[in-house]
Amino acid sequence: MEMQWWIWLVFGVALILLELVLPTFFILWFGIGAVLVSFIALLAPSLQLDMQGLLWVVFSSLTTLLWFKVFRSKKPDVRWTADSVIGEVGLLTVSVSPFQKGRVRFQKPILGNEEWTCVADSDIPAGERVRLAAIEGNTARVTRA
């Protein structure tokens, strides 16, 4: 049985379009594999169906592996995470106590803000240097530096 190249192309485009409907981000690689097989079947029309199927499996596997090993292995951007700023030192602009919120100003912006509302477990007067211990929602927990 001879399978025409355009059937692989239609199958590949259908899989790629199906990826737009289903948010799996996995069907795309099978669609790309089918499109690649369609180009090879166009260039080599005598290619048997079993070999075309094998090429589809190989191309789909290679594109999937390429995605997971090369493109997806990048490290996440940690510049904007709370864990990356723990330990930063700032200046207390409004005094803080266990039952009263204060304000702390950092030299460089912490998660987009230079000045934060803060809480502490002890009394700290304004003008002291404090260290960022945690970020709890939109409030900074500080300790004496």
FITIBA-20197 format. One record per residue: residue in three letters; x, y, z of N, C-alpha, C, CB in turn. Coordinates in pm, whole numbers, padded with zeros to 5 digits, always signed. Glycine has a CB too. Layout:
! residues N
ALAXYZXYZXYZXYZ ...
! end
This chain:
! residues 145
MET+00084-00118+00000+00000+00000+00000+00089+00124+00000-00096+00000+00122 GLU+00056+00215-00088+00135+00337-00100+00057+00454-00039+00169+00366-00249 MET+00120+00525+00049+00055+00639+00113+00113+00765+00053+00075+00636+00269 GLN+00028+00853+00009+00070+00976-00056+00129+01072+00048-00049+01042-00129 TRP+00219+01158+00003+00287+01251+00093+00190+01350+00155+00396+01325+00018 TRP+00089+01392+00080-00002+01493+00129-00088+01443+00245-00091+01541+00016 ILE-00107+01311+00254-00183+01255+00367-00106+01277+00496-00211+01104+00346 TRP+00026+01258+00492+00109+01285+00610+00104+01434+00645+00255+01241+00586 LEU+00103+01519+00543+00099+01662+00568-00033+01702+00634+00119+01740+00437 VAL-00144+01651+00583-00275+01681+00643-00281+01627+00786-00389+01620+00557 PHE-00230+01505+00806-00228+01445+00940-00145+01530+01036-00173+01302+00933 GLY-00029+01575+00991+00058+01657+01075-00003+01791+01109+00190+01679+01007 VAL-00063+01856+01010-00126+01986+01035-00247+01968+01128-00171+02053+00901 ALA-00322+01858+01110-00435+01832+01198-00389+01813+01343-00513+01707+01151 LEU-00278+01742+01363-00225+01725+01499-00178+01857+01557-00111+01624+01499 ILE-00114+01938+01476-00067+02068+01524-00186+02157+01560+00022+02137+01418 LEU-00292+02155+01478-00412+02233+01510-00483+02177+01632-00507+02235+01390 LEU-00478+02045+01650-00538+01985+01769-00467+02033+01896-00533+01832+01761 GLU-00338+02061+01883-00262+02113+01996-00313+02251+02039-00113+02121+01961 LEU-00366+02327+01945-00422+02458+01979-00548+02444+02065-00454+02537+01853 VAL-00621+02333+02047-00744+02310+02121-00716+02245+02256-00840+02223+02039 LEU-00623+02149+02257-00588+02078+02380-00460+02135+02437-00574+01925+02355 PRO-00460+02182+02559-00339+02244+02616-00239+02142+02672-00378+02340+02726 THR-00205+02039+02596-00113+01937+02646+00032+01967+02614-00151+01802+02590 PHE+00057+02038+02505+00191+02068+02455+00270+01940+02433+00264+02160+02552 PHE+00202+01834+02390+00268+01708+02362+00232+01658+02224+00231+01604+02467 ILE+00112+01685+02177+00067+01640+02045+00144+01713+01936-00085+01662+02029 LEU+00191+01832+01965+00265+01913+01869+00381+01837+01808+00316+02040+01936 TRP+00454+01761+01889+00574+01691+01842+00538+01579+01746+00653+01635+01959 PHE+00423+01514+01764+00377+01412+01670+00336+01477+01538+00258+01332+01730 GLY+00277+01596+01546+00241+01669+01425+00364+01712+01346+00159+01790+01461 ILE+00465+01760+01415+00590+01799+01347+00654+01677+01284+00688+01866+01446 GLY+00651+01562+01353+00705+01438+01296+00632+01398+01170+00696+01326+01398 ALA+00500+01413+01168+00423+01378+01048+00453+01474+00933+00273+01380+01080 VAL+00471+01602+00961+00506+01698+00856+00643+01665+00798+00505+01843+00912 LEU+00739+01627+00882+00872+01589+00833+00863+01465+00745+00967+01563+00950 VAL+00780+01367+00784+00763+01247+00702+00700+01284+00568+00676+01142+00777 SER+00609+01382+00567+00547+01422+00440+00651+01479+00344+00436+01525+00464 PHE+00748+01555+00396+00853+01609+00309+00943+01498+00255+00936+01712+00385 ILE+00973+01401+00340+01056+01289+00294+00979+01204+00192+01101+01202+00414 ALA+00851+01183+00216+00769+01106+00121+00754+01181-00011+00630+01076+00181 LEU+00757+01312-00008+00752+01391-00131+00880+01374-00211+00728+01540-00099 LEU+00993+01373-00138+01123+01359-00206+01151+01216-00250+01235+01407-00114 ALA+01099+01118-00177+01121+00976-00209+00985+00907-00219+01211+00906-00101 PRO+00918+00917-00334+00782+00862-00345+00776+00709-00336+00722+00907-00475 SER+00886+00641-00352+00884+00494-00346+00899+00441-00203+00995+00437-00433 LEU+00901+00527-00105+00917+00487+00034+00793+00411+00081+00941+00611+00124 GLN+00814+00293+00138+00704+00206+00180+00636+00261+00305+00755+00063+00206 LEU+00512+00218+00327+00431+00266+00439+00493+00231+00574+00291+00209+00430 ASP+00548+00109+00587+00608+00072+00715+00730+00158+00747+00649-00076+00713 MET+00806+00195+00645+00921+00282+00666+00874+00425+00700+01013+00283+00541 GLN+00766+00469+00639+00711+00600+00672+00663+00604+00817+00595+00635+00577 GLY+00598+00497+00859+00554+00489+00998+00670+00488+01095+00470+00365+01020 LEU+00776+00416+01059+00896+00413+01143+00960+00552+01150+00998+00310+01088 LEU+00967+00620+01036+01022+00755+01036+00939+00850+01122+01031+00809+00893 TRP+00806+00833+01117+00718+00916+01199+00746+00895+01348+00571+00886+01167 VAL+00762+00769+01388+00793+00739+01529+00928+00799+01567+00792+00586+01553 VAL+01027+00784+01479+01162+00835+01508+01160+00988+01517+01262+00789+01399 PHE+01099+01054+01418+01095+01201+01420+01016+01255+01539+01035+01254+01290 SER+00905+01190+01570+00825+01234+01685+00903+01217+01814+00693+01155+01692 SER+00973+01106+01826+01054+01082+01947+01169+01181+01956+01108+00939+01948 LEU+01235+01206+01844+01348+01299+01845+01304+01441+01879+01418+01298+01711 THR+01193+01487+01823+01148+01623+01855+01103+01633+02000+01034+01665+01762 THR+01042+01527+02052+01001+01528+02193+01124+01532+02283+00914+01404+02226 LEU+01222+01446+02254+01346+01446+02334+01420+01579+02323+01437+01332+02290 LEU+01422+01634+02203+01489+01762+02184+01423+01870+02270+01486+01803+02035 TRP+01291+01868+02278+01220+01965+02361+01256+01949+02507+01068+01951+02343 PHE+01250+01826+02557+01273+01805+02700+01419+01820+02740+01224+01668+02741 LYS+01512+01785+02653+01653+01790+02690+01719+01924+02662+01727+01683+02617 VAL+01688+01986+02552+01760+02107+02512+01684+02234+02548+01787+02104+02363 PHE+01562+02246+02499+01492+02373+02513+01427+02391+02649+01388+02386+02407 ARG+01379+02286+02708+01307+02299+02835+01399+02292+02956+01201+02193+02845 SER+01524+02259+02937+01614+02240+03051+01669+02371+03106+01728+02152+03012 LYS+01625+02483+03054+01673+02611+03104+01625+02634+03247+01626+02726+03013 LYS+01709+02694+03326+01676+02721+03465+01570+02832+03472+01803+02762+03544 PRO+01479+02825+03568+01380+02932+03582+01445+03061+03628+01270+02891+03679 ASP+01384+03171+03593+01433+03303+03630+01402+03326+03778+01370+03414+03542 VAL+01507+03334+03861+01486+03349+04005+01504+03494+04051+01582+03259+04081 ARG+01518+03586+03958+01536+03725+03999+01413+03780+04068+01570+03811+03880 TRP+01298+03725+04040+01174+03780+04092+01105+03685+04188+01082+03815+03980 THR+01182+03605+04261+01121+03517+04360+01159+03564+04499+01166+03371+04338 ALA+01075+03535+04595+01098+03578+04733+01223+03512+04791+00977+03547+04820 ASP+01250+03388+04756+01366+03318+04812+01498+03383+04773+01365+03173+04767 SER+01501+03449+04659+01627+03509+04612+01661+03637+04686+01619+03536+04464 VAL+01568+03697+04760+01593+03825+04826+01600+03813+04979+01486+03924+04788 ILE+01580+03694+05031+01590+03675+05177+01732+03709+05220+01551+03528+05218 GLY+01744+03788+05325+01875+03827+05376+01917+03966+05334+01977+03729+05331 GLU+01842+04032+05247+01875+04168+05206+01862+04262+05326+01783+04215+05089 VAL+01947+04362+05330+01948+04458+05441+01884+04588+05394+02094+04483+05492 GLY+01798+04643+05481+01731+04769+05450+01731+04861+05570+01588+04743+05403 LEU+01681+04981+05551+01675+05082+05656+01530+05099+05699+01735+05219+05607 LEU+01507+05089+05828+01372+05104+05884+01335+05252+05885+01363+05043+06028 THR+01229+05290+05814+01188+05431+05806+01079+05463+05907+01140+05465+05665 VAL+00999+05364+05946+00896+05381+06049+00917+05267+06148+00748+05380+05987 SER+00922+05300+06277+00951+05197+06378+00847+05085+06373+00955+05260+06519 VAL+00892+04968+06418+00808+04849+06414+00812+04781+06550+00854+04750+06302 SER+00700+04720+06588+00692+04643+06712+00607+04520+06684+00631+04729+06831 PRO+00598+04428+06778+00520+04306+06752+00374+04332+06717+00527+04216+06871 PHE+00318+04443+06765+00176+04470+06738+00154+04593+06651+00103+04488+06869 GLN+00260+04645+06589+00249+04763+06504+00337+04744+06380+00289+04892+06581 LYS+00278+04770+06265+00354+04757+06141+00441+04879+06120+00260+04738+06021 GLY+00554+04857+06054+00646+04965+06022+00670+04970+05872+00778+04948+06096 ARG+00772+05047+05832+00809+05058+05691+00959+05040+05681+00764+05195+05629 VAL+01001+04967+05579+01143+04945+05555+01173+04982+05410+01183+04797+05584 ARG+01288+05046+05389+01331+05085+05255+01460+05011+05223+01352+05241+05243 PHE+01461+04951+05104+01579+04877+05058+01652+04960+04954+01539+04740+04999 GLN+01783+04938+04944+01865+05014+04851+01829+04979+04706+02013+04989+04876 LYS+01804+04851+04681+01760+04811+04547+01619+04755+04559+01858+04705+04483 PRO+01539+04765+04456+01400+04718+04465+01393+04568+04495+01326+04748+04334 ILE+01306+04533+04586+01280+04394+04622+01145+04357+04560+01281+04372+04779 LEU+01147+04268+04465+01026+04226+04394+00948+04345+04340+00937+04142+04486 GLY+01021+04446+04294+00958+04560+04229+00932+04681+04318+00832+04517+04172 ASN+00949+04668+04450+00924+04781+04540+01048+04812+04623+00803+04751+04634 GLU+01076+04941+04639+01188+04981+04724+01146+04989+04870+01244+05115+04679 GLU+01019+05019+04896+00972+05036+05034+00859+04936+05060+00924+05183+05059 TRP+00868+04870+05176+00773+04766+05212+00715+04793+05350+00839+04629+05208 THR+00590+04753+05369+00534+04745+05503+00598+04624+05569+00376+04733+05500 CYS+00633+04639+05698+00705+04528+05762+00649+04498+05900+00853+04560+05771 VAL+00678+04378+05947+00645+04334+06083+00771+04273+06142+00526+04232+06084 ALA+00776+04271+06277+00892+04213+06346+00845+04152+06477+01002+04321+06372 ASP+00927+04064+06533+00895+03998+06660+00941+04080+06781+00957+03860+06664 SER+01017+04187+06757+01065+04271+06867+01054+04418+06827+01213+04235+06904 ASP+01070+04506+06925+01065+04650+06898+01195+04692+06830+01044+04731+07030 ILE+01181+04760+06715+01298+04813+06644+01266+04958+06610+01331+04728+06513 PRO+01349+05053+06655+01321+05194+06628+01354+05232+06484+01401+05283+06724 ALA+01295+05340+06438+01321+05391+06303+01468+05429+06291+01230+05512+06270 GLY+01525+05412+06174+01665+05447+06148+01760+05330+06164+01707+05557+06239 GLU+01714+05216+06215+01801+05098+06230+01804+05017+06103+01755+05011+06349 ARG+01913+04945+06087+01926+04855+05973+01862+04721+06010+02076+04836+05930 VAL+01783+04668+05918+01714+04542+05941+01742+04446+05825+01561+04564+05957 ARG+01728+04318+05854+01750+04214+05754+01616+04149+05720+01852+04107+05806 LEU+01593+04126+05593+01470+04064+05546+01472+03915+05581+01451+04084+05393 ALA+01375+03871+05661+01369+03730+05703+01271+03651+05618+01330+03719+05850 ALA+01162+03714+05575+01061+03645+05493+00970+03748+05429+00978+03544+05580 ILE+00903+03704+05324+00800+03786+05263+00669+03710+05279+00831+03818+05111 GLU+00575+03772+05348+00447+03710+05378+00339+03790+05307+00420+03703+05532 GLY+00303+03748+05187+00207+03822+05108+00269+03951+05058+00081+03852+05190 ASN+00214+04066+05101+00273+04195+05063+00337+04265+05183+00166+04285+05001 THR+00375+04185+05284+00441+04237+05403+00574+04167+05421+00352+04219+05528 ALA+00675+04243+05461+00808+04188+05484+00826+04162+05633+00919+04285+05432 ARG+00878+04047+05667+00914+04015+05807+01063+04046+05820+00882+03863+05845 VAL+01098+04130+05918+01237+04174+05933+01289+04141+06073+01249+04324+05906 THR+01421+04136+06082+01491+04120+06210+01604+04223+06212+01547+03971+06229 ARG+01659+04245+06330+01774+04338+06340+01890+04283+06258+01817+04359+06490 ALA+01961+04375+06192+02074+04334+06108+02198+04313+06190+02100+04436+06001 
! end
